């Protein structure tokens, strides 16, 4: 449980905390930097909606967990690209 929580912390909490600072630094205070929080929220809402549409099956819960961790890992690596599209992809993947 501690390892899973740590992975979620690295994949969700840390990027969500610093995405706005990364966007502000990338876009130098332009209005585009202000779009990252709402887009993160929309991606999170979309992810919750998609997961709620799946059929509950205890045998597939682990696969869903692993899938979300891989999405978050891809989002973290996309944020490391340091470009605008990389940050946008990171927001979508980490949020969802």
N, C-alpha and C positions, 0 to 999 in steps of 0.2 A: 504494500500500500504506500509506503514511503517513497519507493522508487517511482511509482506511477505519479504520485503527487509532485515529485521533483521534476519529472518529465513534463507534466502539464505546466509547472511553473516556468520552465525554460521556454516551452512552446507557446504559451498563451499569456501568462501574466507579465513576464518581462517584455516581450514585444509590444503588448498592448500599452504598457507604461511608457515605453520610449519611442513608439512610432510617431507620435505627434512632434517630439523634439527632432527626430530624424527628418520628418517632412518639412519642418520649419527651417532646418539647416539646409536641406536640399533646395527648397524653393525660396529661401531668403525672405521669409515673411509675406510672400504673395498669398493671394486668396486660395490658391490650390492647396496650401498646407492645411487650411481649415476644413477641407473635405475629408480628411483621413478618419477622424473620429466618427462622423455619421456613416461613412462607408464601412467602417469596422463594425458598427452596430447593425447595419443592414446585413452584412455578411453573417454575423452571429445569429441574427433572427432567421435568416435563410437556412443556416445550418440546423438550428433547432427545429424548424419546420420540416426539413428533409428527414431528420432522424425520427420525428414524431410520426411520419407517414409509414415507417417500416413496420413490419409485423413483429410483435414481441416474440422473441425466441431466445431462451436462455443459452442455447448452444451457439448463437452467433454474437452474443454481447462482446466477447473477447475480440472477435474480428473487427467489430465496429470500433472498439477502443484502439486497437492497433492501427486501423485506418485513419482515425482522427489524429493520432500521434504522428503518423507519417505526413499527413497534410500540414500539421503544425511545423514539423521539421522542414518541410519544403518551403513554408512561409518564412521561417527564420533565415534560411539560406537565401531566399529571394531578397529579403531585407538587406542582407550583407552585400548585395550587388551595388548598393549606393546610388542607383539611378531612380528616376521617377517611376518608370514602369516596374522596376524591381520592388519599390516600396508599395506600389499599388497591388502587385501580385501578392506580396507579403501580407497586406491588409486583408485581402480576400481569403487567402489560405489560412491565416491565423484566426481570423474572425469566424470563418465557417467551421 
